[in-house]
Amino acid sequence: MWSRSITNIRMPVWLKWEDRRLRAVLLSFVVLLVLDLILYNTLIAPFATQFSAGEARYRMLRKRHAEAVLFNTQKNAFSGFIAGMPAQKDMPLLVKSLMQTARQLNLSVSSVKYDIPQTSGEFTMLSFSFPAEGQYNNIKRFIYDVETSDRLVGIQELKMDSDKGPVKMEMKLLTYIKGQ
């Protein structure tokens, strides 16, 4: 039953295989498709793999360049860090500078105590106490100035106390000094 119905179907004139134009179009399409596949496999596919390998190499070189630039900036910063590090003889100047900053903020500073340890290496850690007294906002500003200054001083410990009046602060500061 199917065979009769399929054979009885009439094709339009332009779809008949005997039509020269249809054969020419189909043959042109097949030839262009084969040429496209040949060109893709011989030219484009190898270049795509080379391109992806080149991209990977480019990313690696960019990463190495970024690491080299970071190293140079860190090297310069570290050399500046070492150059800015106080020596044992500079400790009185550092303490004097901190006291001047505190006095500019209307803080009264009692005696600062520090002992310079015997240095056995190139650098030595030195901690010292810095007691001050004054208004809370001035003490807060002094703490901010110590934290953000260019001096190589860090806050190791901070204690504050107040008895209806000025705030008393005991700050333990930390720095590194160069050996002699």
Backbone bond lengths (Angstrom), bond angles and torsions (degrees), N, CA, C in turn:
res aa  C-N    CA-C-N  psi(-1)  N-CA   C-N-CA  omega(-1)  CA-C   N-CA-C  phi
1 M - - - 1.431 - - 1.524 110.73 -
2 W 1.309 118.06 -44.08 1.453 121.05 178.58 1.508 111.62 -64.79
3 S 1.270 116.46 -41.55 1.458 119.10 -176.59 1.506 111.69 -60.49
4 R 1.309 117.20 -37.88 1.452 118.59 177.77 1.519 112.53 -69.85
5 S 1.306 116.41 -39.03 1.448 117.91 -177.72 1.531 111.23 -70.60
6 I 1.359 117.72 -33.45 1.455 119.87 178.82 1.514 110.30 -71.51
7 T 1.266 117.97 -40.50 1.457 119.81 -179.57 1.517 111.90 -72.24
8 N 1.283 116.35 -22.67 1.454 119.62 179.69 1.524 113.13 -82.86
9 I 1.329 116.88 -6.28 1.455 119.01 -179.65 1.512 108.15 -73.42
10 R 1.284 114.24 131.98 1.454 118.63 179.19 1.519 109.21 -97.78
11 M 1.312 114.90 128.10 1.451 121.86 178.42 1.519 108.27 -86.51
12 P 1.334 115.24 145.22 1.455 116.58 173.51 1.527 109.69 -62.70
13 V 1.265 116.71 158.80 1.458 122.37 -174.87 1.531 110.63 -62.60
14 W 1.303 119.22 -38.40 1.464 121.22 -175.73 1.521 112.26 -74.83
15 L 1.406 119.21 -13.12 1.455 121.33 178.23 1.518 112.87 -98.79
16 K 1.234 118.94 2.10 1.462 120.41 -179.69 1.514 110.15 -73.88
17 W 1.325 115.57 137.56 1.461 122.07 -177.81 1.512 111.15 -62.46
18 E 1.253 116.83 -27.43 1.457 120.02 -178.46 1.530 111.16 -71.53
19 D 1.291 117.23 -14.95 1.457 120.52 -179.19 1.533 109.02 -70.14
20 R 1.291 117.45 126.36 1.475 122.96 -177.89 1.527 111.97 -65.24
21 R 1.289 116.57 -40.06 1.465 119.24 -178.66 1.526 111.42 -63.24
22 L 1.310 117.10 -40.98 1.454 120.27 179.53 1.519 110.57 -65.33
23 R 1.308 117.65 -43.14 1.460 120.57 177.47 1.524 111.19 -62.11
24 A 1.308 117.33 -41.01 1.463 120.84 -179.71 1.526 110.66 -65.72
25 V 1.303 117.98 -41.36 1.461 121.55 179.50 1.519 110.57 -66.02
26 L 1.333 116.63 -46.51 1.464 120.20 179.73 1.527 111.56 -64.59
27 L 1.309 116.93 -42.11 1.458 120.55 178.24 1.530 110.90 -64.67
28 S 1.321 118.12 -40.11 1.471 121.84 177.21 1.533 110.23 -64.16
29 F 1.324 115.94 -41.60 1.463 119.92 179.13 1.531 110.92 -63.21
30 V 1.311 117.84 -44.70 1.465 121.52 -179.70 1.528 110.34 -65.42
31 V 1.337 117.71 -41.99 1.468 121.32 179.30 1.525 109.75 -64.09
32 L 1.319 118.46 -44.68 1.464 121.20 179.25 1.534 111.38 -65.35
33 L 1.310 117.01 -37.21 1.458 120.61 178.02 1.525 110.75 -64.91
34 V 1.339 116.75 -44.31 1.471 120.14 178.53 1.523 110.28 -65.04
35 L 1.330 118.80 -42.05 1.466 121.97 176.99 1.533 111.06 -61.90
36 D 1.303 116.05 -40.82 1.461 120.35 178.67 1.532 110.64 -62.50
37 L 1.303 117.35 -44.92 1.469 120.66 178.48 1.530 111.48 -64.13
38 I 1.325 116.54 -41.07 1.477 119.46 178.70 1.528 110.35 -64.17
39 L 1.330 117.77 -46.53 1.462 120.83 179.08 1.527 111.57 -62.78
40 Y 1.311 116.15 -40.54 1.457 119.05 179.59 1.523 110.93 -62.87
41 N 1.327 116.95 -46.80 1.470 120.38 -177.62 1.523 113.09 -71.74
42 T 1.315 118.77 -28.12 1.465 119.72 -178.23 1.528 112.99 -92.88
43 L 1.323 118.73 -31.93 1.457 120.42 -175.17 1.529 113.67 -110.44
44 I 1.283 117.16 -51.91 1.458 120.03 -170.41 1.527 112.52 -78.43
45 A 1.304 119.70 -45.99 1.468 121.89 -177.29 1.534 112.10 -60.85
46 P 1.353 119.02 -46.33 1.474 117.10 178.06 1.532 112.48 -63.95
47 F 1.324 117.89 -37.22 1.453 120.27 179.03 1.524 111.47 -68.97
48 A 1.319 117.05 -30.92 1.469 119.63 177.91 1.519 110.40 -65.54
49 T 1.311 117.86 -41.32 1.469 119.87 178.33 1.528 110.05 -69.15
50 Q 1.342 116.71 -39.27 1.465 119.17 176.66 1.522 110.55 -64.66
51 F 1.315 117.03 -37.32 1.459 121.40 178.89 1.523 110.76 -64.31
52 S 1.330 117.24 -45.18 1.468 119.19 179.84 1.524 110.85 -66.67
53 A 1.346 118.07 -35.69 1.464 120.12 175.85 1.536 110.12 -66.75
54 G 1.329 117.36 -39.03 1.456 121.45 177.28 1.520 111.69 -65.19
55 E 1.323 116.83 -39.16 1.470 120.12 176.67 1.518 111.23 -63.01
56 A 1.323 117.10 -42.25 1.467 120.72 179.29 1.532 109.86 -63.10
57 R 1.334 116.61 -42.02 1.464 120.32 178.27 1.529 110.75 -64.88
58 Y 1.332 116.90 -39.88 1.457 121.44 178.24 1.531 110.72 -62.12
59 R 1.332 117.40 -45.20 1.469 120.78 177.93 1.519 110.91 -61.20
60 M 1.339 117.00 -41.24 1.462 120.26 179.52 1.534 110.42 -64.74
61 L 1.334 117.21 -43.68 1.464 120.62 179.60 1.525 111.05 -65.66
62 R 1.322 117.86 -38.48 1.471 120.39 176.71 1.510 111.47 -63.24
63 K 1.327 115.98 -40.91 1.461 120.35 179.16 1.527 109.83 -64.45
64 R 1.331 117.22 -44.67 1.465 120.51 178.71 1.523 111.13 -63.09
65 H 1.330 116.77 -38.97 1.461 120.41 178.40 1.525 110.13 -64.63
66 A 1.335 117.00 -44.39 1.471 120.44 179.41 1.527 110.22 -62.37
67 E 1.332 117.35 -40.20 1.462 120.08 177.88 1.525 110.93 -64.83
68 A 1.327 117.20 -39.12 1.471 120.51 179.43 1.529 110.61 -66.39
69 V 1.321 116.97 -41.78 1.464 120.19 178.61 1.524 109.76 -64.49
70 L 1.330 117.05 -43.33 1.467 120.86 178.19 1.523 110.63 -61.95
71 F 1.331 116.70 -41.66 1.457 120.20 178.76 1.527 110.73 -60.95
72 N 1.330 116.81 -45.18 1.470 119.64 -179.57 1.526 112.04 -63.70
73 T 1.327 117.36 -41.20 1.468 118.78 178.75 1.524 110.78 -67.82
74 Q 1.336 117.04 -38.95 1.461 119.37 178.09 1.524 110.45 -68.27
75 K 1.318 116.59 -36.49 1.460 120.31 178.47 1.532 109.96 -62.91
76 N 1.336 116.31 -45.56 1.471 120.11 178.00 1.526 111.04 -63.80
77 A 1.337 116.52 -42.05 1.466 119.29 179.84 1.525 110.56 -65.37
78 F 1.331 116.70 -40.00 1.458 119.31 -179.05 1.522 110.91 -68.74
79 S 1.323 117.03 -37.72 1.465 118.25 177.67 1.526 110.02 -65.85
80 G 1.333 116.89 -36.94 1.463 120.03 174.49 1.516 111.67 -66.58
81 F 1.326 116.19 -35.04 1.460 121.49 177.66 1.524 110.23 -62.84
82 I 1.318 116.21 -46.58 1.467 120.21 -179.78 1.528 110.25 -67.16
83 A 1.338 116.75 -40.02 1.462 119.30 179.72 1.530 110.95 -66.14
84 G 1.334 117.52 -32.78 1.451 121.07 -179.15 1.518 113.82 -84.94
85 M 1.304 117.09 -4.70 1.459 120.31 -178.82 1.524 109.67 -72.39
86 P 1.326 116.19 130.40 1.470 117.97 -178.16 1.533 111.51 -71.08
87 A 1.303 114.64 152.21 1.459 120.89 173.42 1.525 107.72 -96.18
88 Q 1.316 116.34 174.77 1.467 120.43 -179.70 1.524 111.02 -58.10
89 K 1.303 116.17 -38.92 1.463 120.00 -177.99 1.527 112.10 -70.67
90 D 1.352 117.78 -15.88 1.463 121.57 -179.07 1.524 113.37 -89.61
91 M 1.317 118.38 -6.48 1.470 120.65 -177.94 1.529 112.90 -58.79
92 P 1.327 120.07 -43.96 1.479 118.12 177.53 1.528 112.23 -60.62
93 L 1.339 117.24 -34.40 1.466 120.19 178.50 1.530 111.05 -68.53
94 L 1.324 116.82 -38.75 1.454 121.15 177.99 1.529 110.56 -63.87
95 V 1.325 116.75 -45.80 1.459 120.90 179.12 1.528 110.13 -63.83
96 K 1.327 117.07 -42.25 1.463 121.12 179.24 1.531 110.78 -61.76
97 S 1.337 116.93 -40.79 1.459 121.28 178.71 1.531 110.82 -63.62
98 L 1.330 116.97 -42.91 1.465 120.29 178.14 1.533 111.05 -64.86
99 M 1.323 116.51 -39.22 1.469 120.14 179.46 1.533 110.76 -66.22
100 Q 1.339 117.31 -38.96 1.461 120.43 178.02 1.532 110.71 -64.58
101 T 1.320 116.20 -41.11 1.469 119.70 177.85 1.522 110.14 -61.76
102 A 1.328 117.03 -43.20 1.472 120.73 179.52 1.524 110.66 -64.92
103 R 1.302 118.03 -42.15 1.471 120.80 -179.07 1.529 111.76 -67.99
104 Q 1.332 117.22 -33.60 1.468 120.39 176.38 1.530 110.69 -64.52
105 L 1.320 116.40 -26.36 1.461 121.15 178.12 1.533 111.97 -94.20
106 N 1.344 117.00 17.08 1.466 123.61 178.75 1.530 112.61 61.00
107 L 1.306 116.66 38.53 1.464 121.54 174.86 1.526 108.02 -104.97
108 S 1.310 115.81 140.80 1.468 118.65 174.23 1.524 107.88 -96.02
109 V 1.306 114.95 132.67 1.465 120.95 -175.66 1.512 108.46 -113.84
110 S 1.328 116.02 127.56 1.465 119.46 173.48 1.524 107.81 -89.06
111 S 1.280 118.03 -166.92 1.468 120.69 -170.42 1.536 112.25 -67.73
112 V 1.298 114.83 134.58 1.464 122.28 176.87 1.519 107.26 -93.97
113 K 1.330 116.10 131.13 1.459 120.24 -176.88 1.520 109.55 -115.35
114 Y 1.313 114.52 128.54 1.460 119.31 173.24 1.512 108.93 -149.19
115 D 1.298 115.03 145.61 1.458 122.18 175.20 1.517 107.68 -120.41
116 I 1.301 115.65 126.69 1.463 119.19 178.38 1.524 107.34 -84.64
117 P 1.348 115.83 116.59 1.455 118.53 -179.30 1.527 110.95 -75.16
118 Q 1.301 115.75 163.82 1.458 120.61 174.94 1.525 107.92 -71.24
119 T 1.318 116.14 127.12 1.464 120.02 -177.86 1.515 109.31 -92.28
120 S 1.311 114.05 128.11 1.465 118.78 176.78 1.520 110.88 -105.96
121 G 1.312 116.75 -23.09 1.458 120.57 -179.26 1.503 111.35 -113.07
122 E 1.309 114.24 -159.65 1.464 119.78 -178.35 1.532 111.24 -79.25
123 F 1.360 116.67 -34.90 1.455 121.50 -179.33 1.524 109.36 -126.52
124 T 1.323 114.91 149.45 1.460 120.65 177.88 1.522 108.74 -135.02
125 M 1.338 115.22 136.63 1.455 120.14 176.87 1.529 108.48 -83.72
126 L 1.313 115.47 134.47 1.460 120.96 -178.32 1.525 108.04 -130.78
127 S 1.324 116.24 126.00 1.463 119.55 175.19 1.520 108.18 -115.31
128 F 1.328 114.54 145.52 1.469 119.35 -179.48 1.514 109.17 -147.69
129 S 1.344 115.22 154.40 1.466 120.20 -179.15 1.525 109.23 -92.72
130 F 1.330 114.04 148.23 1.463 120.61 -179.76 1.529 107.54 -137.93
131 P 1.335 118.06 93.21 1.467 120.41 178.76 1.527 111.03 -85.91
132 A 1.329 115.56 138.39 1.472 120.53 178.21 1.518 108.98 -146.11
133 E 1.332 115.34 161.57 1.452 121.14 -178.62 1.512 108.55 -144.44
134 G 1.347 116.47 139.38 1.454 120.50 179.01 1.515 111.60 168.22
135 Q 1.328 116.48 -166.60 1.461 122.42 178.89 1.534 109.68 -68.64
136 Y 1.331 114.58 148.87 1.466 119.76 -176.44 1.528 112.01 -59.26
137 N 1.320 118.30 -44.63 1.469 119.98 -178.32 1.536 111.84 -64.04
138 N 1.344 117.45 -32.71 1.466 120.13 176.76 1.530 110.86 -71.15
139 I 1.312 116.19 -38.44 1.473 119.63 177.19 1.523 109.78 -65.74
140 K 1.308 115.84 -41.55 1.470 120.15 178.18 1.531 110.48 -61.08
141 R 1.312 116.92 -42.07 1.465 121.66 178.48 1.526 110.66 -65.52
142 F 1.332 117.73 -38.98 1.458 121.11 178.25 1.535 110.77 -63.80
143 I 1.312 116.72 -42.94 1.468 120.71 178.23 1.527 109.88 -60.91
144 Y 1.320 115.88 -43.30 1.462 120.20 177.84 1.534 110.67 -61.75
145 D 1.315 117.30 -43.41 1.468 121.21 179.49 1.526 111.50 -62.56
146 V 1.320 117.06 -39.32 1.469 120.04 178.76 1.529 109.81 -66.31
147 E 1.325 116.95 -43.32 1.460 120.58 -177.88 1.522 113.13 -67.16
148 T 1.315 117.68 -33.47 1.469 120.82 -174.52 1.516 114.05 -103.69
149 S 1.311 117.68 5.21 1.473 119.11 -177.39 1.523 110.82 -76.72
150 D 1.313 114.46 166.54 1.464 120.79 177.63 1.521 111.54 -80.15
151 R 1.314 116.16 -11.32 1.462 120.09 178.69 1.519 109.31 -68.23
152 L 1.309 115.63 147.79 1.461 120.46 179.75 1.525 109.41 -87.31
153 V 1.321 114.74 70.50 1.457 121.52 -178.44 1.522 107.88 -131.43
154 G 1.315 115.68 133.61 1.453 120.69 176.61 1.509 110.44 -123.32
155 I 1.320 115.45 156.75 1.463 120.33 178.83 1.523 108.09 -91.96
156 Q 1.336 115.34 120.41 1.457 120.57 179.91 1.531 110.90 -92.93
157 E 1.321 116.65 -37.58 1.456 121.20 -177.85 1.521 108.61 -152.24
158 L 1.328 116.23 146.21 1.456 120.91 -178.33 1.525 108.88 -141.43
159 K 1.328 115.94 126.07 1.464 121.65 177.26 1.519 107.65 -128.58
160 M 1.338 115.39 137.00 1.464 119.89 177.27 1.521 108.57 -132.58
161 D 1.325 113.93 147.76 1.459 120.57 179.90 1.525 107.68 -147.60
162 S 1.328 115.87 145.96 1.463 119.35 -179.98 1.521 109.65 -142.48
163 D 1.338 115.61 135.91 1.458 122.58 174.35 1.521 108.33 -124.88
164 K 1.317 117.53 80.75 1.464 122.42 178.74 1.525 111.95 41.87
165 G 1.246 115.26 71.24 1.464 119.87 -179.61 1.520 108.71 158.25
166 P 1.320 115.53 -142.98 1.457 117.75 -177.50 1.532 111.46 -66.37
167 V 1.311 114.31 151.15 1.462 122.04 179.30 1.519 107.84 -88.41
168 K 1.314 115.76 132.39 1.462 120.74 176.92 1.520 107.99 -99.82
169 M 1.310 114.87 131.26 1.454 120.70 -177.37 1.521 109.06 -124.45
170 E 1.298 115.70 137.07 1.468 122.33 172.76 1.522 105.53 -122.72
171 M 1.299 114.95 113.45 1.462 120.93 -176.17 1.520 108.14 -114.93
172 K 1.329 115.32 131.93 1.461 119.58 175.26 1.526 105.93 -105.54
173 L 1.310 115.86 115.66 1.468 122.19 -177.21 1.508 110.75 -101.56
174 L 1.297 115.27 156.28 1.453 122.07 -176.41 1.531 108.77 -133.18
175 T 1.321 116.02 136.26 1.461 120.88 175.00 1.501 109.51 -147.03
176 Y 1.294 116.63 167.75 1.468 122.33 174.50 1.521 107.58 -113.65
177 I 1.304 115.37 141.03 1.458 119.20 178.02 1.513 108.51 -124.54
178 K 1.307 114.20 153.52 1.463 120.61 177.64 1.528 108.56 -78.90
179 G 1.303 115.15 145.07 1.455 119.82 174.07 1.511 110.20 -74.92
180 Q 1.309 115.90 162.92 1.478 120.53 -178.74 1.498 112.05 -73.45
